[in-house]
């Protein structure tokens, strides 16, 4: 139970800190698509990948354990 509560607390804290980091990076970033569009696209791809992996979490864990 203690590991579950740590996971529930760690995820929002990491998200909060990463938002600050990526915001600071994107403010100083320049590309032909703008400052924030590459980060929005990258975040969308990462979110879609995470949600897809979450659907098959048992298979992913079995694969990682075998490797």
N, C-alpha and C positions, 0 to 999 in steps of 0.2 A: 504494500500500500504506500509506503514512503516513496518508492521510486515513481509511482504513478503521480503523486502530488508534486514531486520535483519536475516531472515532465510537463505537467499542467502549468507550472510557474515558469519554467525555463523558456518555453516556446514564446509566450507574449513578451518576455523580457528581451529575448534575442531579436524578435521582430521590432520592438521599440528602438533598440540600439542600431539595428541595421538600417532602419528608416533614416535615422540621423546621418549615418555614414554615407548612404547612397545619395541623400539629398545634398550633402556637402560636395560629393564627387560630381553630381550632375550639374550643380551650379557653376562649376569651373570647366565643364566639358563642352567642347565644340565639335560639331560634325555637320555634314551637309544636310542632315535630317533634323537639326536643331539640338538643343541641349538635353531635353528630357525624353524625346521619342525613342531613342535607342534603349533607354532604361525601362520605359513602359513596355516595349516589345520584348525585351529580355525577361522582365518580370512576368509577362503574360505567358511566355513559353515555359518558364520555370514553374509557374502555377499549374499550367495544363499538364506538364510532365508529372508533377507531384500528385495531382489528383488522379491521374491515370495509374501511377504506381500504387497509390493508396487502395485502389480497387483490387489490386492483385498483391496485397501486402504479404499474404501467406506464401505465395510463390516466390516473391522477391526475397523474403527472409530465408526460405529453404535454399535458394540459389546462393545467397551470400554465405550461409553457413557451410555449404559444400565447398565453396572456393576458399 
